[in-house]
Amino acid sequence: MRNSGRSRWLRVPGTRRARRLVILISALVLAAAGAAIPTVVSNAQDVSIQAVTHKSPFNCNKTFYANNWSGGHNPSNSIDWQTYGSDAINGENVRATAGGTAYFYNEGSTSYGRWVKVVHSDGSSTRYAHLATQVKAPGSSMSVSQGTIIGTVGSTGGSTAPHLHYEQRNSSGTVRSPVVEGISVPLGTKKAVTSSNGCSGGGNPYTAGEVCGSGYSQINQHALGTVGAVFLLYNSSNGYNCVVTLKYTSVGNPSAVSASLQVEGGTVTKDSGSFSYYAGPVKKSAPNTCVKWGGSVGSTTWTSAWSHCG
């Protein structure tokens, strides 16, 4: 159970009757449609109306699964952050994914349990539930920056195992398809995401998606210790791969960083130098062809084996 903790059906405070009506109406609509559940994906319009960008809610370089599972998860499009590999999520620091005003609550043994809501500058908000501890007492509030610690991961409220229930809501309160670290996590997907939150130097203001440009989606990433990370993205419309290395140390100050990409049967293309934020983008056409990708920050370097051949 440790690796698959889930939120049970959550009661948003003050909305029990409305939730029952919504559930009843939704059930009737689904029955009429043959009980088919539509696939919900993040789209450009949904993302563009959010003036705030979000990082992972964990310490710098921590990797955990972001699970936007469908079928019984309430509210839909919320994330359950879960254990990845051997690094158990229980007790991990929880950080604000963006700055704003944090409000602290405690629902006891039901619903969110111990939880925090952060209201951001554009009126949007995020929620962090099932916390073991909070940095302020329930009923308190405080101003937070991106990366401010607000609690620790636990299993309070309606939870089956330690994990972090996380929501991104727009200014009208609707839960939207989440985007963290520039990575979209649409309904029905589970992705391993590495945090750049709280990294030394204040963190990198850029994301790999921003560097590669529109049309590229992340398909893999590899941490370079605590000093940076290498990202591999792909554009399905034109078959191009894109590699970017982001710095998490000496951010804003020129230092050695590189990004490289090689298509099987071809030569290595590399972007290296003394850069303030990132190396790349390195782009190459590689539809249905294996690639090697890698990068470095300072003396920390990594290159993949041949991979992503499809």
PAKE-527940 format. One record per residue (C-alpha): residue number from 1; residue in three letters; chain; x, y, z. Coordinates in pm, 1 decimal. Last residue first. Layout:
residues N
+-----+------+-------+----------+----------+----------+
:  nr : rest : kette :        u :        v :        w :
+-----+------+-------+----------+----------+----------+
: NUM :  ALA :     A :        X :        Y :        Z :
...
+-----+------+-------+----------+----------+----------+
END
This chain:
residues 310
+-----+------+-------+----------+----------+----------+
:  nr : rest : kette :        u :        v :        w :
+-----+------+-------+----------+----------+----------+
: 310 :  GLY :     A :    972.6 :    404.0 :  -3137.5 :
: 309 :  CYS :     A :   1343.1 :    393.1 :  -3056.0 :
: 308 :  HIS :     A :   1330.0 :    577.1 :  -2724.8 :
: 307 :  SER :     A :   1670.3 :    442.9 :  -2619.4 :
: 306 :  TRP :     A :   2035.7 :    390.9 :  -2708.0 :
: 305 :  ALA :     A :   2216.3 :    426.7 :  -2375.8 :
: 304 :  SER :     A :   2193.1 :    759.1 :  -2197.9 :
: 303 :  THR :     A :   2468.0 :   1012.4 :  -2132.6 :
: 302 :  TRP :     A :   2549.9 :   1173.0 :  -1797.8 :
: 301 :  THR :     A :   2780.2 :   1444.6 :  -1662.7 :
: 300 :  THR :     A :   2862.1 :   1612.1 :  -1331.6 :
: 299 :  SER :     A :   3185.2 :   1812.0 :  -1364.6 :
: 298 :  GLY :     A :   3008.1 :   2144.6 :  -1417.2 :
: 297 :  VAL :     A :   2654.5 :   2075.8 :  -1533.8 :
: 296 :  SER :     A :   2639.6 :   1803.6 :  -1796.9 :
: 295 :  GLY :     A :   2424.5 :   1660.7 :  -2070.6 :
: 294 :  GLY :     A :   2271.0 :   1354.8 :  -2226.9 :
: 293 :  TRP :     A :   2086.0 :   1197.2 :  -2513.2 :
: 292 :  LYS :     A :   2138.7 :    883.3 :  -2720.2 :
: 291 :  VAL :     A :   1870.5 :    816.4 :  -2980.7 :
: 290 :  CYS :     A :   1692.4 :    522.7 :  -3140.4 :
: 289 :  THR :     A :   1489.8 :    578.8 :  -3460.1 :
: 288 :  ASN :     A :   1114.2 :    556.1 :  -3525.5 :
: 287 :  PRO :     A :   1106.6 :    930.1 :  -3606.5 :
: 286 :  ALA :     A :   1444.4 :   1088.4 :  -3524.5 :
: 285 :  SER :     A :   1477.3 :   1445.3 :  -3656.1 :
: 284 :  LYS :     A :   1724.4 :   1636.5 :  -3442.7 :
: 283 :  LYS :     A :   1706.8 :   1922.9 :  -3192.9 :
: 282 :  VAL :     A :   1957.5 :   2046.5 :  -2935.1 :
: 281 :  PRO :     A :   1791.3 :   2317.6 :  -2726.8 :
: 280 :  GLY :     A :   2028.2 :   2359.6 :  -2569.9 :
: 279 :  ALA :     A :   2223.3 :   2439.5 :  -2254.1 :
: 278 :  TYR :     A :   2058.1 :   2609.3 :  -1957.9 :
: 277 :  TYR :     A :   2046.5 :   2897.0 :  -1708.5 :
: 276 :  SER :     A :   2354.1 :   3121.5 :  -1699.5 :
: 275 :  PHE :     A :   2564.6 :   2959.8 :  -1970.6 :
: 274 :  SER :     A :   2937.4 :   2889.4 :  -2002.2 :
: 273 :  GLY :     A :   2958.6 :   2655.4 :  -2297.6 :
: 272 :  SER :     A :   2816.6 :   2344.9 :  -2453.7 :
: 271 :  ASP :     A :   2564.9 :   2257.7 :  -2723.1 :
: 270 :  LYS :     A :   2633.4 :   1915.1 :  -2866.9 :
: 269 :  THR :     A :   2540.2 :   1723.2 :  -3179.2 :
: 268 :  VAL :     A :   2668.1 :   1366.3 :  -3184.8 :
: 267 :  THR :     A :   2702.5 :   1197.0 :  -3521.5 :
: 266 :  GLY :     A :   2457.3 :    976.3 :  -3709.9 :
: 265 :  GLY :     A :   2364.8 :    609.2 :  -3746.1 :
: 264 :  GLU :     A :   2149.4 :    617.2 :  -3434.4 :
: 263 :  VAL :     A :   2048.2 :    978.1 :  -3365.9 :
: 262 :  GLN :     A :   2277.8 :   1161.2 :  -3125.5 :
: 261 :  LEU :     A :   2181.9 :   1439.9 :  -2885.8 :
: 260 :  SER :     A :   2388.2 :   1651.5 :  -2646.7 :
: 259 :  ALA :     A :   2336.6 :   1919.5 :  -2381.1 :
: 258 :  SER :     A :   2607.7 :   2113.4 :  -2197.8 :
: 257 :  VAL :     A :   2677.5 :   2330.9 :  -1893.3 :
: 256 :  ALA :     A :   2983.7 :   2517.0 :  -1762.4 :
: 255 :  SER :     A :   2906.9 :   2833.1 :  -1567.7 :
: 254 :  PRO :     A :   2758.9 :   3178.8 :  -1631.2 :
: 253 :  ASN :     A :   2561.6 :   3314.2 :  -1333.9 :
: 252 :  GLY :     A :   2180.5 :   3326.6 :  -1329.1 :
: 251 :  VAL :     A :   2154.1 :   2989.5 :  -1159.3 :
: 250 :  SER :     A :   2483.4 :   2898.8 :   -994.2 :
: 249 :  THR :     A :   2320.2 :   2560.5 :   -918.0 :
: 248 :  TYR :     A :   1997.7 :   2408.5 :  -1048.9 :
: 247 :  LYS :     A :   2104.3 :   2425.3 :  -1414.4 :
: 246 :  LEU :     A :   1875.2 :   2297.3 :  -1689.8 :
: 245 :  THR :     A :   1999.8 :   2069.2 :  -1968.3 :
: 244 :  VAL :     A :   1783.1 :   2059.7 :  -2280.9 :
: 243 :  VAL :     A :   1741.4 :   1789.8 :  -2545.4 :
: 242 :  CYS :     A :   1487.9 :   1800.6 :  -2831.2 :
: 241 :  ASN :     A :   1366.3 :   1518.1 :  -3054.0 :
: 240 :  TYR :     A :   1200.5 :   1589.1 :  -3389.2 :
: 239 :  GLY :     A :    937.6 :   1370.0 :  -3552.6 :
: 238 :  ASN :     A :    743.2 :   1659.4 :  -3711.3 :
: 237 :  SER :     A :    398.0 :   1640.6 :  -3550.8 :
: 236 :  SER :     A :    505.6 :   1409.6 :  -3267.5 :
: 235 :  ASN :     A :    744.3 :   1668.4 :  -3122.8 :
: 234 :  TYR :     A :    960.6 :   1495.6 :  -2864.2 :
: 233 :  LEU :     A :   1130.9 :   1602.3 :  -2541.1 :
: 232 :  LEU :     A :   1435.8 :   1472.6 :  -2355.8 :
: 231 :  PHE :     A :   1540.7 :   1655.9 :  -2039.1 :
: 230 :  VAL :     A :   1874.3 :   1669.5 :  -1856.3 :
: 229 :  ALA :     A :   1882.5 :   1780.5 :  -1492.3 :
: 228 :  GLY :     A :   2084.0 :   2012.7 :  -1270.7 :
: 227 :  VAL :     A :   2321.4 :   2054.5 :   -977.3 :
: 226 :  THR :     A :   2158.0 :   1823.4 :   -722.8 :
: 225 :  GLY :     A :   2280.5 :   1497.0 :   -877.3 :
: 224 :  LEU :     A :   2249.8 :   1537.1 :  -1250.9 :
: 223 :  ALA :     A :   1888.7 :   1422.0 :  -1265.0 :
: 222 :  HIS :     A :   1762.1 :   1242.9 :  -1575.8 :
: 221 :  GLN :     A :   1450.1 :   1326.6 :  -1777.3 :
: 220 :  ASN :     A :   1213.5 :   1149.2 :  -2015.5 :
: 219 :  ILE :     A :    923.8 :   1191.3 :  -2259.6 :
: 218 :  GLN :     A :    861.2 :   1566.6 :  -2231.0 :
: 217 :  SER :     A :    624.1 :   1708.4 :  -2491.2 :
: 216 :  TYR :     A :    724.4 :   1942.5 :  -2773.8 :
: 215 :  GLY :     A :    467.7 :   2124.5 :  -2990.2 :
: 214 :  SER :     A :    558.8 :   2473.5 :  -2874.5 :
: 213 :  GLY :     A :    917.0 :   2555.3 :  -2784.7 :
: 212 :  CYS :     A :   1225.6 :   2358.8 :  -2682.9 :
: 211 :  VAL :     A :   1328.2 :   2615.3 :  -2418.3 :
: 210 :  GLU :     A :    977.0 :   2661.3 :  -2278.8 :
: 209 :  GLY :     A :    924.5 :   2286.5 :  -2254.5 :
: 208 :  ALA :     A :   1257.2 :   2240.7 :  -2077.9 :
: 207 :  THR :     A :   1144.9 :   2484.4 :  -1810.7 :
: 206 :  TYR :     A :   1300.9 :   2820.4 :  -1724.9 :
: 205 :  PRO :     A :   1308.0 :   3014.8 :  -1397.7 :
: 204 :  ASN :     A :   1581.4 :   2788.6 :  -1256.9 :
: 203 :  GLY :     A :   1585.5 :   2753.0 :   -880.1 :
: 202 :  GLY :     A :   1668.8 :   3012.2 :   -615.0 :
: 201 :  GLY :     A :   2045.4 :   2968.8 :   -641.4 :
: 200 :  SER :     A :   2023.5 :   2635.3 :   -464.0 :
: 199 :  CYS :     A :   1716.1 :   2430.1 :   -543.2 :
: 198 :  GLY :     A :   1397.1 :   2488.8 :   -343.5 :
: 197 :  ASN :     A :   1176.4 :   2347.6 :   -618.6 :
: 196 :  SER :     A :   1356.4 :   2186.3 :   -913.0 :
: 195 :  SER :     A :   1161.3 :   1865.9 :   -856.8 :
: 194 :  THR :     A :   1187.4 :   1552.0 :  -1069.2 :
: 193 :  VAL :     A :    862.1 :   1414.5 :  -1211.3 :
: 192 :  ALA :     A :    777.9 :   1048.0 :  -1268.2 :
: 191 :  LYS :     A :    452.9 :   1042.1 :  -1466.1 :
: 190 :  LYS :     A :    116.8 :    871.0 :  -1421.5 :
: 189 :  THR :     A :   -160.5 :    941.1 :  -1673.0 :
: 188 :  GLY :     A :   -538.1 :    886.4 :  -1669.7 :
: 187 :  LEU :     A :   -631.4 :   1254.4 :  -1660.2 :
: 186 :  PRO :     A :   -361.3 :   1484.5 :  -1792.6 :
: 185 :  VAL :     A :    -20.3 :   1543.5 :  -1629.1 :
: 184 :  SER :     A :    136.8 :   1829.5 :  -1826.4 :
: 183 :  ILE :     A :    506.3 :   1883.8 :  -1756.0 :
: 182 :  GLY :     A :    645.0 :   2239.2 :  -1736.4 :
: 181 :  GLU :     A :    782.5 :   2164.2 :  -1387.3 :
: 180 :  VAL :     A :    420.2 :   2103.3 :  -1287.8 :
: 179 :  VAL :     A :    107.3 :   2128.0 :  -1507.9 :
: 178 :  PRO :     A :   -225.2 :   2006.7 :  -1371.1 :
: 177 :  SER :     A :   -549.9 :   1952.2 :  -1565.1 :
: 176 :  ARG :     A :   -780.5 :   2201.1 :  -1397.0 :
: 175 :  VAL :     A :   -988.7 :   2185.5 :  -1080.9 :
: 174 :  THR :     A :  -1254.0 :   2457.7 :  -1104.6 :
: 173 :  GLY :     A :  -1242.3 :   2722.3 :   -830.8 :
: 172 :  SER :     A :  -1332.8 :   3024.3 :  -1046.7 :
: 171 :  SER :     A :   -972.3 :   3150.8 :  -1032.0 :
: 170 :  ASN :     A :   -837.9 :   2820.3 :  -1165.8 :
: 169 :  ARG :     A :   -768.9 :   2521.8 :   -942.2 :
: 168 :  GLN :     A :   -451.7 :   2311.1 :   -920.5 :
: 167 :  GLU :     A :   -487.3 :   2015.0 :   -687.1 :
: 166 :  TYR :     A :   -252.6 :   1792.4 :   -486.7 :
: 165 :  HIS :     A :   -307.3 :   1483.4 :   -269.1 :
: 164 :  LEU :     A :     26.6 :   1389.9 :   -116.9 :
: 163 :  HIS :     A :     92.5 :   1026.6 :    -25.9 :
: 162 :  PRO :     A :    103.4 :    800.3 :    279.1 :
: 161 :  ALA :     A :   -151.3 :    517.6 :    256.0 :
: 160 :  THR :     A :   -530.2 :    470.7 :    232.8 :
: 159 :  SER :     A :   -629.1 :    834.5 :    281.5 :
: 158 :  GLY :     A :   -956.9 :    991.7 :    390.9 :
: 157 :  GLY :     A :   -809.9 :   1221.1 :    654.6 :
: 156 :  THR :     A :   -442.0 :   1197.0 :    749.0 :
: 155 :  SER :     A :   -187.6 :    994.0 :    550.3 :
: 154 :  GLY :     A :    138.9 :   1187.1 :    567.2 :
: 153 :  VAL :     A :    363.0 :   1417.2 :    364.3 :
: 152 :  THR :     A :    515.9 :   1714.5 :    547.2 :
: 151 :  GLY :     A :    415.3 :   2077.8 :    587.0 :
: 150 :  ILE :     A :    425.4 :   2429.8 :    436.6 :
: 149 :  ILE :     A :    788.4 :   2455.9 :    319.5 :
: 148 :  THR :     A :    837.0 :   2767.1 :    104.1 :
: 147 :  GLY :     A :    947.9 :   2666.8 :   -247.0 :
: 146 :  GLN :     A :    759.0 :   2932.9 :   -440.2 :
: 145 :  SER :     A :    711.1 :   3210.5 :   -188.6 :
: 144 :  VAL :     A :    467.6 :   3204.3 :    100.0 :
: 143 :  SER :     A :    260.5 :   3460.7 :    292.9 :
: 142 :  MET :     A :     98.4 :   3312.9 :    601.9 :
: 141 :  SER :     A :   -238.9 :   3195.5 :    728.7 :
: 140 :  SER :     A :   -369.8 :   3041.9 :   1049.1 :
: 139 :  GLY :     A :   -700.9 :   2861.8 :   1109.3 :
: 138 :  PRO :     A :   -526.7 :   2528.2 :   1158.3 :
: 137 :  ALA :     A :   -185.1 :   2585.3 :   1321.4 :
: 136 :  LYS :     A :    111.7 :   2677.3 :   1103.6 :
: 135 :  VAL :     A :    406.6 :   2473.1 :    971.5 :
: 134 :  GLN :     A :    179.2 :   2176.5 :    906.2 :
: 133 :  THR :     A :    237.8 :   1810.0 :    989.9 :
: 132 :  ALA :     A :    126.6 :   1469.4 :    862.3 :
: 131 :  LEU :     A :    -37.8 :   1618.6 :    555.5 :
: 130 :  HIS :     A :   -332.7 :   1440.1 :    393.0 :
: 129 :  ALA :     A :   -388.3 :   1731.8 :    150.0 :
: 128 :  TYR :     A :   -207.7 :   2002.1 :    -50.0 :
: 127 :  ARG :     A :   -435.4 :   2239.9 :   -240.7 :
: 126 :  THR :     A :   -342.9 :   2493.6 :   -510.6 :
: 125 :  SER :     A :   -509.8 :   2820.4 :   -604.2 :
: 124 :  SER :     A :   -585.8 :   3053.4 :   -894.3 :
: 123 :  GLY :     A :   -664.8 :   3419.2 :   -826.2 :
: 122 :  ASP :     A :   -381.8 :   3543.6 :  -1051.4 :
: 121 :  SER :     A :   -150.9 :   3618.9 :   -757.9 :
: 120 :  HIS :     A :   -185.2 :   3275.0 :   -599.4 :
: 119 :  VAL :     A :   -407.1 :   3135.3 :   -324.3 :
: 118 :  VAL :     A :   -237.0 :   2850.9 :   -135.5 :
: 117 :  LYS :     A :   -464.7 :   2599.7 :     37.5 :
: 116 :  VAL :     A :   -320.1 :   2371.9 :    303.8 :
: 115 :  TRP :     A :   -438.5 :   2038.8 :    441.4 :
: 114 :  ARG :     A :   -460.3 :   1819.1 :    750.4 :
: 113 :  GLY :     A :   -730.8 :   1562.4 :    683.4 :
: 112 :  TYR :     A :   -842.3 :   1612.8 :    323.7 :
: 111 :  SER :     A :  -1170.7 :   1421.3 :    367.8 :
: 110 :  THR :     A :  -1215.2 :   1268.3 :    712.8 :
: 109 :  SER :     A :  -1000.7 :   1181.2 :   1016.8 :
: 108 :  GLY :     A :   -955.0 :   1542.6 :   1125.1 :
: 107 :  GLU :     A :  -1056.6 :   1804.7 :    871.8 :
: 106 :  ASN :     A :   -762.3 :   2030.4 :    961.2 :
: 105 :  TYR :     A :   -695.1 :   2357.9 :    779.9 :
: 104 :  PHE :     A :   -410.9 :   2602.4 :    702.0 :
: 103 :  TYR :     A :   -428.1 :   2896.4 :    460.6 :
: 102 :  ALA :     A :   -128.0 :   2992.3 :    246.0 :
: 101 :  THR :     A :   -102.6 :   3325.7 :     64.9 :
: 100 :  GLY :     A :     86.8 :   3335.9 :   -263.6 :
:  99 :  GLY :     A :    395.3 :   3187.2 :   -428.6 :
:  98 :  ALA :     A :    403.6 :   2879.8 :   -649.6 :
:  97 :  THR :     A :    450.2 :   2504.7 :   -593.9 :
:  96 :  ALA :     A :    443.4 :   2562.0 :   -217.9 :
:  95 :  ARG :     A :    670.0 :   2301.7 :    -59.2 :
:  94 :  VAL :     A :    590.1 :   1970.3 :    109.5 :
:  93 :  ASN :     A :    880.1 :   1815.4 :    298.5 :
:  92 :  GLU :     A :    889.1 :   1435.8 :    281.2 :
:  91 :  GLY :     A :    753.8 :   1237.0 :    577.4 :
:  90 :  ASN :     A :    619.6 :    949.6 :    365.6 :
:  89 :  ILE :     A :    738.9 :    971.6 :      3.6 :
:  88 :  ALA :     A :    952.4 :    658.3 :     12.2 :
:  87 :  ASP :     A :   1262.7 :    678.6 :   -210.1 :
:  86 :  SER :     A :   1318.0 :    320.2 :   -330.0 :
:  85 :  GLY :     A :   1159.6 :    368.6 :   -671.2 :
:  84 :  TYR :     A :    897.4 :    643.3 :   -687.5 :
:  83 :  THR :     A :    656.9 :    686.2 :   -396.3 :
:  82 :  GLN :     A :    331.9 :    868.1 :   -472.4 :
:  81 :  TRP :     A :    198.1 :   1214.9 :   -552.9 :
:  80 :  ASP :     A :   -179.5 :   1182.5 :   -594.3 :
:  79 :  ILE :     A :   -282.6 :   1442.3 :   -848.1 :
:  78 :  SER :     A :   -622.0 :   1611.0 :   -892.4 :
:  77 :  ASN :     A :   -786.9 :   1594.4 :  -1234.5 :
:  76 :  SER :     A :  -1119.6 :   1461.8 :  -1100.0 :
:  75 :  PRO :     A :  -1208.9 :   1575.4 :   -750.7 :
:  74 :  ASN :     A :  -1244.1 :   1309.4 :   -632.6 :
:  73 :  HIS :     A :  -1073.5 :   1000.3 :   -766.7 :
:  72 :  GLY :     A :  -1319.7 :    717.8 :   -832.9 :
:  71 :  GLY :     A :  -1214.2 :    620.6 :  -1184.2 :
:  70 :  SER :     A :   -924.1 :    816.7 :  -1326.9 :
:  69 :  TRP :     A :   -571.4 :    849.0 :  -1198.5 :
:  68 :  ASN :     A :   -369.5 :   1170.1 :  -1215.0 :
:  67 :  ASN :     A :    -60.8 :   1006.7 :  -1061.7 :
:  66 :  ALA :     A :    246.1 :   1229.8 :  -1022.2 :
:  65 :  TYR :     A :    517.4 :    980.3 :   -930.2 :
:  64 :  PHE :     A :    806.8 :   1110.0 :   -722.9 :
:  63 :  THR :     A :   1157.1 :   1240.7 :   -795.6 :
:  62 :  LYS :     A :   1341.7 :   1466.3 :   -549.3 :
:  61 :  ASN :     A :   1601.8 :   1692.0 :   -716.5 :
:  60 :  CYS :     A :   1522.6 :   1995.9 :   -497.9 :
:  59 :  ASN :     A :   1270.6 :   1925.5 :   -223.9 :
:  58 :  PHE :     A :    907.2 :   1854.3 :   -305.5 :
:  57 :  PRO :     A :    594.0 :   2034.8 :   -429.0 :
:  56 :  SER :     A :    697.3 :   2012.3 :   -797.4 :
:  55 :  LYS :     A :    716.4 :   2351.7 :   -966.6 :
:  54 :  HIS :     A :    425.2 :   2561.7 :  -1079.5 :
:  53 :  THR :     A :    379.8 :   2851.8 :  -1322.7 :
:  52 :  VAL :     A :    136.9 :   3132.9 :  -1244.1 :
:  51 :  ALA :     A :    -45.2 :   3340.4 :  -1507.6 :
:  50 :  GLN :     A :   -287.6 :   3054.5 :  -1572.8 :
:  49 :  ILE :     A :   -503.6 :   3141.7 :  -1873.4 :
:  48 :  SER :     A :   -237.8 :   2993.1 :  -2102.4 :
:  47 :  VAL :     A :   -257.5 :   2644.7 :  -1954.4 :
:  46 :  ASP :     A :   -625.9 :   2580.8 :  -2023.4 :
:  45 :  GLN :     A :   -603.0 :   2746.3 :  -2365.9 :
:  44 :  ALA :     A :   -304.2 :   2533.5 :  -2466.8 :
:  43 :  ASN :     A :   -472.3 :   2207.4 :  -2377.4 :
:  42 :  SER :     A :   -436.1 :   1958.3 :  -2095.1 :
:  41 :  VAL :     A :   -613.3 :   1633.9 :  -2166.7 :
:  40 :  VAL :     A :   -940.7 :   1481.0 :  -2051.4 :
:  39 :  THR :     A :  -1029.3 :   1140.0 :  -2187.3 :
:  38 :  PRO :     A :  -1401.9 :   1083.3 :  -2178.0 :
:  37 :  ILE :     A :  -1551.8 :    823.8 :  -1940.9 :
:  36 :  ALA :     A :  -1801.1 :    598.9 :  -2117.4 :
:  35 :  ALA :     A :  -2082.1 :    471.9 :  -1894.0 :
:  34 :  GLY :     A :  -2298.1 :    404.3 :  -2198.1 :
:  33 :  ALA :     A :  -2358.1 :    774.2 :  -2255.8 :
:  32 :  ALA :     A :  -2690.9 :    768.0 :  -2078.3 :
:  31 :  ALA :     A :  -2528.0 :    595.1 :  -1781.9 :
:  30 :  LEU :     A :  -2257.5 :    859.6 :  -1772.7 :
:  29 :  VAL :     A :  -2512.6 :   1139.8 :  -1765.8 :
:  28 :  LEU :     A :  -2711.8 :    970.8 :  -1488.6 :
:  27 :  ALA :     A :  -2397.0 :    912.2 :  -1280.0 :
:  26 :  SER :     A :  -2288.4 :   1273.5 :  -1327.3 :
:  25 :  ILE :     A :  -2626.3 :   1397.9 :  -1204.4 :
:  24 :  LEU :     A :  -2608.0 :   1179.6 :   -893.7 :
:  23 :  ILE :     A :  -2244.1 :   1273.4 :   -823.2 :
:  22 :  VAL :     A :  -2318.2 :   1644.1 :   -869.8 :
:  21 :  LEU :     A :  -2617.3 :   1621.8 :   -634.2 :
:  20 :  ARG :     A :  -2408.8 :   1442.1 :   -371.7 :
:  19 :  ARG :     A :  -2132.3 :   1701.5 :   -408.3 :
:  18 :  ALA :     A :  -2377.8 :   1988.3 :   -361.8 :
:  17 :  ARG :     A :  -2503.1 :   1832.5 :    -37.7 :
:  16 :  ARG :     A :  -2149.0 :   1779.5 :     99.1 :
:  15 :  THR :     A :  -2021.3 :   2125.7 :     -9.0 :
:  14 :  GLY :     A :  -1927.4 :   2302.7 :    314.7 :
:  13 :  PRO :     A :  -1573.5 :   2165.0 :    335.4 :
:  12 :  VAL :     A :  -1467.2 :   1976.9 :     20.6 :
:  11 :  ARG :     A :  -1546.0 :   1615.9 :    102.1 :
:  10 :  LEU :     A :  -1291.8 :   1385.6 :    -55.0 :
:   9 :  TRP :     A :  -1364.2 :   1047.2 :   -207.1 :
:   8 :  ARG :     A :  -1062.1 :    844.3 :    -97.8 :
:   7 :  SER :     A :   -717.4 :    975.8 :   -168.1 :
:   6 :  ARG :     A :   -481.5 :    708.5 :   -283.3 :
:   5 :  GLY :     A :   -163.0 :    546.4 :   -161.6 :
:   4 :  SER :     A :     -5.8 :    315.3 :   -418.1 :
:   3 :  ASN :     A :    356.5 :    273.9 :   -314.0 :
:   2 :  ARG :     A :    288.1 :    238.2 :     56.7 :
:   1 :  MET :     A :      0.0 :      0.0 :      0.0 :
+-----+------+-------+----------+----------+----------+
END
